[in-house]
Amino acid sequence: MTEPTAGAFEGREHQLPVRIYYEDTDFSGIVYHANYLRYLERGRSDFFRLAGISHTALAQQDTAFAIIRMELDFKRSARIDDALLVRTTYDRVEGARLFVTQRITRGEDVVLEAKGVAVCISLSGRPRRPTPEMLAKLSPWLTPTQS
């Protein structure tokens, strides 16, 4: 048996294919708006997975993440059987905060654009800086600093 796809990197951008199923849609046949948050979460999680950052290992180091801000801009509707691509880039880390930009596309069409902020926390919910190991694995994917 093979593992489910975790997507792939194209440059700094992680790309995760997502298929729309009947369960994703509302009574009108379009994707229910809250389901886009699930697709974005999968994109962020699989970005980490492919970058070598394990949520299980982080939890063993008393580390987790919470989304503290998510701005969504819906551009087009997705429908049953659509093949979408969740595109994720982590832009920068400031203290305990990780800034992420995401887009969901269908072919050349942008379905949704998102900007978010995740905060690194202890398992008790207190903010903490990302572990040095996590930063080392994430740093090649961050936006290069401009001088």
C-alpha positions as CSV (number, residue, x, y, z in Angstrom):
1,M,0.0,0.0,0.0
2,T,1.3,3.5,-0.8
3,E,1.2,6.6,1.3
4,P,-1.2,9.4,0.4
5,T,0.5,12.2,-1.5
6,A,1.9,15.1,0.5
7,G,2.3,17.2,-2.6
8,A,5.5,18.6,-3.9
9,F,7.7,21.7,-3.8
10,E,8.0,23.9,-6.9
11,G,10.7,26.4,-5.8
12,R,9.6,27.8,-2.4
13,E,6.0,26.9,-3.0
14,H,4.4,23.7,-1.8
15,Q,1.7,22.4,-4.0
16,L,-0.9,19.9,-2.8
17,P,-3.6,18.5,-5.2
18,V,-7.1,18.3,-3.8
19,R,-10.1,16.7,-5.4
20,I,-13.6,18.0,-4.6
21,Y,-16.1,15.3,-3.6
22,Y,-19.8,15.4,-3.0
23,E,-19.2,15.7,0.8
24,D,-17.4,19.0,0.2
25,T,-20.3,20.7,-1.4
26,D,-23.5,22.4,0.0
27,F,-27.0,22.1,-1.4
28,S,-26.2,24.3,-4.4
29,G,-23.4,22.0,-5.5
30,I,-20.5,24.4,-4.7
31,V,-17.8,23.9,-2.1
32,Y,-19.1,25.0,1.4
33,H,-17.0,28.0,2.4
34,A,-15.7,26.5,5.6
35,N,-14.2,23.5,3.8
36,Y,-11.6,25.8,2.2
37,L,-10.0,26.1,5.7
38,R,-9.6,22.3,5.7
39,Y,-7.8,22.4,2.4
40,L,-5.5,25.3,3.6
41,E,-4.7,23.3,6.8
42,R,-3.7,20.3,4.7
43,G,-1.5,22.5,2.6
44,R,0.3,23.9,5.7
45,S,0.6,20.5,7.3
46,D,2.0,18.8,4.2
47,F,4.4,21.7,3.6
48,F,5.8,20.9,7.0
49,R,5.8,17.1,6.4
50,L,7.8,17.5,3.1
51,A,10.2,20.0,4.8
52,G,11.0,17.3,7.4
53,I,9.0,18.9,10.2
54,S,6.8,16.3,12.0
55,H,3.8,17.5,14.1
56,T,4.2,14.3,16.2
57,A,7.9,15.0,16.9
58,L,7.0,18.7,17.7
59,A,4.4,17.5,20.2
60,Q,7.0,15.4,21.9
61,Q,9.0,18.6,22.3
62,D,6.0,20.4,23.9
63,T,5.4,22.3,20.7
64,A,2.3,22.9,18.6
65,F,0.7,25.6,16.4
66,A,-2.5,27.7,16.6
67,I,-3.8,29.9,13.8
68,I,-4.3,33.4,15.2
69,R,-5.2,35.2,12.0
70,M,-6.6,34.0,8.6
71,E,-7.7,36.4,5.9
72,L,-9.6,34.8,3.0
73,D,-10.5,36.3,-0.3
74,F,-12.9,34.1,-2.3
75,K,-12.4,34.7,-6.1
76,R,-14.4,31.8,-7.7
77,S,-16.5,28.8,-6.6
78,A,-15.2,25.3,-6.8
79,R,-17.6,22.4,-7.6
80,I,-17.8,18.7,-7.3
81,D,-15.1,16.8,-9.3
82,D,-12.9,19.9,-9.6
83,A,-9.2,19.3,-9.3
84,L,-7.7,22.1,-7.2
85,L,-4.1,22.9,-6.2
86,V,-3.4,24.3,-2.7
87,R,-0.3,26.5,-3.0
88,T,1.5,27.4,0.3
89,T,4.5,29.5,1.0
90,Y,5.9,30.4,4.5
91,D,7.1,34.0,4.2
92,R,8.8,34.7,7.5
93,V,9.2,33.9,11.2
94,E,9.0,36.7,13.8
95,G,9.4,35.5,17.4
96,A,6.7,32.8,17.9
97,R,4.7,33.8,14.7
98,L,4.9,32.2,11.3
99,F,3.5,34.2,8.4
100,V,2.0,32.1,5.5
101,T,0.5,32.9,2.1
102,Q,-1.8,30.5,0.4
103,R,-3.7,30.2,-2.8
104,I,-6.1,27.6,-4.1
105,T,-6.2,27.4,-7.9
106,R,-8.1,25.4,-10.5
107,G,-5.9,25.3,-13.6
108,E,-5.0,29.0,-14.2
109,D,-7.9,30.3,-12.2
110,V,-7.5,31.5,-8.7
111,V,-10.3,30.2,-6.5
112,L,-9.1,31.6,-3.1
113,E,-6.3,33.7,-1.7
114,A,-5.3,33.6,1.9
115,K,-2.9,35.2,4.3
116,G,-2.4,33.8,7.8
117,V,-0.4,33.9,10.9
118,A,0.3,30.8,13.0
119,V,1.8,31.1,16.5
120,C,4.1,28.4,17.9
121,I,2.8,27.4,21.3
122,S,3.5,25.0,24.1
123,L,1.0,22.2,24.6
124,S,-0.4,24.2,27.5
125,G,-1.1,27.0,25.1
126,R,1.7,29.5,25.9
127,P,3.5,31.2,23.1
128,R,7.0,29.9,22.5
129,R,9.7,30.3,19.8
130,P,10.0,27.5,17.2
131,T,12.6,24.9,18.1
132,P,16.1,25.5,16.5
133,E,15.6,22.2,14.6
134,M,12.3,23.4,13.1
135,L,13.8,26.8,12.1
136,A,16.7,25.0,10.4
137,K,14.3,22.9,8.4
138,L,12.0,25.8,7.6
139,S,14.6,28.5,6.8
140,P,15.4,27.3,3.2
141,W,11.7,27.9,2.3
142,L,11.3,31.3,3.8
143,T,11.2,34.5,1.7
144,P,14.9,35.7,1.3
145,T,15.6,38.8,3.3
146,Q,16.1,41.9,1.3
147,S,19.1,44.1,2.2
